[in-house]
Amino acid sequence: MACISSDGKPTESGTRMLRALQSGFRSPKEIAKRTRLPLFRDEGRTL
C-alpha cells in the first residue's frame, strides 16, 4: 500500500501510519491495531 501519492503528499494510510509512529507505537501489530490497517495486503499480483 502506497504511503505517498503522486503529488508527493501522504495518503490517508500514510498519515495514519505516521500518527501511530508519533504516538509511540512501534511493533507491526500495535501499528495495525492503532491504524486499523492490515499487516499484509494481497493485491492479487503475480510476481
Sine and cosine of phi, psi and omega as CSV:
sin_phi,cos_phi,sin_psi,cos_psi,sin_omega,cos_omega
0.00,0.00,0.78,-0.63,-0.06,-1.00
-0.97,0.26,0.63,-0.78,0.02,-1.00
-0.96,-0.28,-0.18,0.98,0.00,-1.00
-0.81,-0.59,0.76,-0.65,0.00,-1.00
-0.99,0.16,0.12,-0.99,-0.05,-1.00
-0.90,0.43,-0.37,0.93,0.03,-1.00
-1.00,-0.01,0.11,0.99,0.08,-1.00
1.00,0.02,0.05,1.00,0.01,-1.00
-0.99,-0.11,0.47,-0.88,0.04,-1.00
-0.90,0.43,0.64,-0.77,0.11,-0.99
-0.97,0.23,0.07,-1.00,0.03,-1.00
-0.86,0.51,-0.70,0.71,0.00,-1.00
-0.92,0.39,-0.59,0.81,0.05,-1.00
-0.90,0.43,-0.66,0.75,0.04,-1.00
-0.90,0.44,-0.67,0.74,0.02,-1.00
-0.90,0.44,-0.64,0.77,0.03,-1.00
-0.90,0.43,-0.72,0.69,0.01,-1.00
-0.89,0.46,-0.65,0.76,0.03,-1.00
-0.90,0.44,-0.64,0.77,0.04,-1.00
-0.89,0.45,-0.68,0.74,0.02,-1.00
-0.91,0.42,-0.63,0.77,0.03,-1.00
-0.91,0.41,-0.47,0.88,-0.01,-1.00
-0.98,0.19,-0.10,1.00,0.05,-1.00
0.98,-0.18,0.02,1.00,0.04,-1.00
-0.96,0.27,0.71,-0.70,-0.09,-1.00
-0.82,-0.57,-0.60,0.80,-0.06,-1.00
-0.98,0.18,0.47,-0.88,0.03,-1.00
-0.83,0.56,-0.62,0.78,0.01,-1.00
-0.91,0.41,-0.67,0.75,0.03,-1.00
-0.89,0.46,-0.69,0.73,-0.02,-1.00
-0.92,0.40,-0.68,0.73,0.03,-1.00
-0.88,0.47,-0.66,0.75,0.02,-1.00
-0.92,0.40,-0.71,0.71,-0.05,-1.00
-0.92,0.39,-0.66,0.75,-0.07,-1.00
-1.00,-0.01,-0.23,0.97,-0.09,-1.00
0.87,0.50,0.56,0.83,0.09,-1.00
-0.96,-0.29,0.54,-0.84,0.00,-1.00
-0.94,0.35,0.48,-0.88,0.09,-1.00
-0.91,0.41,-0.64,0.77,-0.02,-1.00
-0.74,-0.67,0.47,-0.88,0.00,-1.00
-0.73,-0.68,0.82,-0.58,0.02,-1.00
-0.98,-0.19,0.93,-0.37,-0.04,-1.00
-1.00,-0.09,0.15,0.99,0.05,-1.00
0.94,0.33,0.37,0.93,-0.01,-1.00
-1.00,0.01,0.57,-0.82,0.11,-0.99
-0.99,-0.11,0.85,-0.53,-0.02,-1.00
-0.99,-0.12,0.00,0.00,0.00,0.00
